[in-house]
Amino acid sequence: MNINITARKVRISKGLKDYITEKLSKSQKYFSHIIKIDVILSQQKYVYSAEVLLHLAGQVVKITQDASDFRSAIDIAVGKIDRQLVKQKEKMKLNRRKNTTAEEDGYAPLDELFLDVNKRKLVPEEISIDEAKKRIEKYGYVFWIFVNRENSRLSVLYRKEDLSYGLIEIEK
């Protein structure tokens, strides 16, 4: 987990940076899928504000808190973050339970029953992995099906959520 601390129009001490890092690193115990945390500190007259952005897998949680000093603002913001993370984790558990119960019952969800499918025939071209990557980027697709020029196997190159690529090679 990466914690970035930014101060706008104010100087902060190393002790405050360590305090923020210590407080926010404890949030990892509630939710382990935190990618990075951005903290923006600013001061307007006698109001100290802390803005915390949590980058989760596929989601950003934003908490803004004003207080009489930075430590108080951070403490209150961390409390709010912990509540948000617990709520997010409970939602994920509830969704997991819902998905498993539908499958266990043996019933298909209604969305699958009324699925509108556009059928197309595909004749995959024999191209390299680099060419497939260029076509994904050029046409904005999530995946590209092709015959790999290096080993003559049917392959699928796909773009992951973190914008890296994965390759599936299909064996006969």
The 8 nearest C-alpha neighbors of each residue, nearest first, counted from 0:
[[1, 35, 34, 33, 2, 36, 24, 27],
 [0, 2, 35, 36, 3, 34, 37, 33],
 [3, 1, 36, 35, 37, 4, 0, 20],
 [4, 2, 37, 38, 36, 1, 5, 35],
 [5, 3, 38, 39, 37, 2, 6, 16],
 [4, 6, 39, 38, 40, 7, 3, 37],
 [7, 5, 40, 9, 39, 41, 8, 10],
 [6, 8, 41, 9, 40, 5, 39, 42],
 [9, 7, 6, 41, 10, 42, 40, 43],
 [8, 10, 7, 6, 41, 11, 42, 40],
 [11, 9, 6, 12, 8, 7, 41, 40],
 [12, 10, 15, 9, 13, 6, 16, 14],
 [11, 13, 14, 15, 16, 10, 17, 18],
 [12, 14, 16, 15, 17, 11, 18, 10],
 [13, 15, 17, 12, 16, 18, 11, 19],
 [16, 14, 18, 12, 17, 13, 19, 11],
 [17, 15, 13, 19, 18, 14, 20, 12],
 [16, 18, 20, 14, 15, 19, 21, 13],
 [17, 19, 15, 21, 16, 20, 14, 22],
 [20, 18, 16, 22, 21, 17, 23, 15],
 [21, 19, 17, 23, 18, 22, 24, 16],
 [20, 22, 18, 24, 19, 23, 17, 25],
 [23, 21, 19, 20, 24, 25, 18, 77],
 [24, 22, 25, 20, 26, 21, 19, 77],
 [23, 25, 26, 21, 22, 27, 20, 0],
 [24, 26, 27, 23, 22, 28, 21, 29],
 [27, 25, 24, 28, 23, 29, 81, 30],
 [26, 28, 31, 25, 30, 29, 24, 33],
 [29, 27, 26, 30, 25, 31, 24, 81],
 [30, 28, 27, 26, 85, 84, 31, 81],
 [29, 31, 27, 32, 28, 84, 33, 26],
 [30, 32, 27, 33, 28, 29, 26, 34],
 [33, 31, 30, 55, 34, 56, 27, 54],
 [34, 32, 55, 31, 35, 54, 0, 30],
 [35, 33, 54, 55, 0, 32, 56, 1],
 [36, 34, 1, 0, 54, 33, 2, 53],
 [35, 37, 53, 2, 52, 54, 1, 3],
 [38, 36, 3, 52, 51, 2, 4, 39],
 [39, 37, 51, 4, 50, 5, 3, 52],
 [40, 38, 5, 50, 49, 6, 4, 51],
 [41, 39, 6, 49, 48, 7, 5, 50],
 [40, 42, 7, 48, 6, 47, 9, 8],
 [43, 41, 47, 46, 48, 44, 9, 45],
 [42, 44, 46, 45, 47, 41, 48, 8],
 [45, 43, 46, 42, 47, 41, 67, 48],
 [46, 44, 43, 47, 67, 42, 68, 66],
 [47, 45, 43, 67, 44, 42, 66, 65],
 [46, 48, 42, 68, 66, 65, 69, 67],
 [49, 47, 65, 41, 64, 40, 42, 72],
 [48, 50, 40, 64, 39, 63, 72, 73],
 [49, 51, 63, 39, 38, 62, 64, 40],
 [50, 52, 38, 62, 37, 61, 63, 49],
 [53, 51, 61, 37, 36, 60, 54, 38],
 [54, 52, 36, 60, 59, 55, 35, 61],
 [53, 55, 59, 35, 34, 33, 36, 58],
 [56, 54, 33, 58, 34, 59, 57, 32],
 [55, 57, 58, 32, 54, 34, 33, 59],
 [58, 56, 55, 59, 54, 160, 161, 34],
 [57, 59, 55, 56, 54, 60, 53, 33],
 [58, 60, 54, 53, 55, 61, 52, 57],
 [61, 59, 53, 52, 54, 58, 62, 55],
 [62, 60, 52, 51, 53, 59, 63, 50],
 [61, 63, 51, 50, 76, 52, 64, 60],
 [64, 62, 50, 49, 51, 61, 76, 65],
 [63, 65, 49, 48, 72, 76, 50, 62],
 [64, 66, 48, 47, 72, 46, 49, 63],
 [67, 65, 72, 47, 68, 46, 71, 48],
 [66, 68, 46, 47, 45, 71, 69, 65],
 [69, 67, 47, 66, 71, 70, 72, 46],
 [70, 68, 72, 71, 47, 73, 48, 66],
 [69, 71, 73, 72, 68, 74, 15, 18],
 [72, 70, 74, 73, 69, 68, 66, 75],
 [71, 73, 66, 69, 75, 70, 74, 64],
 [72, 74, 76, 70, 71, 75, 77, 69],
 [75, 73, 71, 77, 76, 72, 70, 78],
 [74, 76, 78, 72, 77, 73, 71, 79],
 [75, 77, 73, 79, 78, 74, 64, 72],
 [78, 76, 80, 74, 79, 75, 73, 81],
 [79, 77, 75, 81, 76, 80, 74, 82],
 [80, 78, 76, 82, 77, 81, 83, 75],
 [79, 81, 77, 83, 82, 78, 84, 76],
 [80, 82, 84, 78, 83, 79, 77, 85],
 [81, 83, 79, 85, 80, 84, 86, 78],
 [84, 82, 80, 86, 81, 85, 87, 79],
 [83, 85, 87, 81, 86, 82, 88, 80],
 [84, 86, 88, 82, 87, 83, 81, 89],
 [85, 87, 83, 89, 84, 88, 82, 90],
 [88, 86, 84, 90, 85, 89, 83, 91],
 [87, 89, 91, 85, 90, 86, 84, 92],
 [90, 88, 92, 86, 91, 87, 93, 85],
 [91, 89, 93, 87, 88, 92, 94, 86],
 [90, 92, 88, 94, 89, 93, 95, 87],
 [93, 91, 89, 95, 90, 94, 96, 88],
 [92, 94, 90, 96, 95, 91, 89, 97],
 [95, 93, 97, 91, 96, 92, 90, 98],
 [96, 94, 92, 98, 93, 97, 91, 99],
 [95, 97, 93, 99, 94, 98, 100, 92],
 [98, 96, 94, 100, 95, 99, 93, 101],
 [97, 99, 95, 96, 101, 100, 94, 102],
 [98, 100, 102, 96, 101, 97, 103, 95],
 [99, 101, 103, 97, 102, 98, 96, 104],
 [102, 100, 104, 103, 98, 99, 106, 97],
 [101, 103, 99, 105, 100, 104, 106, 98],
 [102, 104, 100, 105, 101, 99, 106, 98],
 [105, 103, 101, 102, 106, 100, 99, 107],
 [104, 106, 102, 103, 107, 101, 100, 108],
 [107, 105, 104, 101, 108, 102, 103, 109],
 [106, 108, 109, 111, 105, 112, 101, 102],
 [109, 107, 110, 111, 106, 112, 101, 102],
 [110, 108, 112, 111, 107, 113, 114, 106],
 [109, 111, 108, 112, 113, 114, 107, 115],
 [112, 110, 114, 109, 113, 108, 107, 115],
 [113, 111, 109, 110, 114, 108, 107, 115],
 [114, 112, 111, 110, 115, 109, 108, 116],
 [113, 115, 111, 112, 116, 110, 109, 117],
 [116, 114, 113, 117, 111, 112, 110, 118],
 [117, 115, 118, 114, 113, 119, 111, 112],
 [116, 118, 119, 115, 114, 120, 121, 113],
 [119, 117, 116, 120, 121, 115, 114, 122],
 [120, 118, 121, 117, 116, 122, 123, 144],
 [121, 119, 122, 118, 123, 117, 144, 124],
 [120, 122, 123, 119, 144, 124, 145, 118],
 [121, 123, 124, 120, 145, 144, 146, 125],
 [124, 122, 145, 121, 146, 144, 125, 153],
 [123, 125, 145, 146, 126, 122, 144, 147],
 [124, 126, 146, 148, 147, 145, 123, 127],
 [127, 125, 148, 147, 124, 130, 146, 145],
 [128, 126, 148, 130, 129, 147, 131, 149],
 [127, 129, 131, 130, 132, 147, 126, 156],
 [130, 128, 132, 131, 127, 133, 126, 134],
 [129, 131, 133, 127, 132, 128, 126, 134],
 [130, 132, 128, 134, 129, 133, 143, 135],
 [133, 131, 129, 135, 130, 134, 128, 136],
 [132, 134, 130, 136, 131, 135, 137, 129],
 [133, 135, 137, 131, 136, 132, 138, 130],
 [136, 134, 140, 132, 133, 139, 138, 137],
 [135, 137, 139, 133, 134, 138, 132, 140],
 [136, 138, 134, 135, 139, 133, 140, 132],
 [137, 139, 135, 140, 136, 134, 133, 141],
 [140, 138, 136, 135, 137, 141, 134, 142],
 [141, 139, 135, 142, 138, 136, 143, 134],
 [140, 142, 158, 157, 135, 139, 143, 159],
 [143, 141, 157, 156, 140, 158, 135, 155],
 [144, 142, 156, 155, 131, 135, 145, 157],
 [143, 145, 155, 154, 123, 156, 142, 146],
 [146, 144, 123, 124, 154, 153, 125, 147],
 [147, 145, 153, 125, 152, 151, 154, 124],
 [146, 148, 151, 152, 149, 127, 126, 150],
 [147, 149, 127, 126, 151, 125, 150, 146],
 [150, 148, 147, 151, 127, 152, 126, 128],
 [149, 151, 152, 148, 147, 146, 153, 168],
 [152, 150, 147, 148, 146, 149, 153, 125],
 [153, 151, 147, 146, 150, 154, 169, 168],
 [152, 154, 146, 169, 145, 168, 147, 151],
 [155, 153, 168, 145, 167, 146, 169, 144],
 [154, 156, 144, 167, 143, 166, 157, 145],
 [155, 157, 166, 143, 142, 165, 167, 154],
 [158, 156, 142, 165, 164, 141, 155, 166],
 [157, 159, 164, 141, 162, 163, 142, 165],
 [158, 160, 162, 163, 161, 164, 157, 165],
 [161, 159, 162, 158, 163, 57, 56, 164],
 [160, 162, 159, 163, 158, 164, 56, 57],
 [163, 161, 159, 160, 158, 164, 157, 165],
 [162, 164, 159, 161, 158, 165, 160, 157],
 [165, 163, 158, 157, 159, 162, 156, 166],
 [164, 166, 157, 156, 158, 167, 159, 163],
 [167, 165, 156, 155, 157, 168, 164, 154],
 [166, 168, 155, 154, 169, 156, 165, 157],
 [169, 167, 154, 153, 152, 166, 155, 170],
 [168, 170, 153, 154, 167, 152, 171, 155],
 [171, 169, 168, 152, 153, 154, 167, 151],
 [170, 169, 152, 153, 168, 151, 154, 150]]
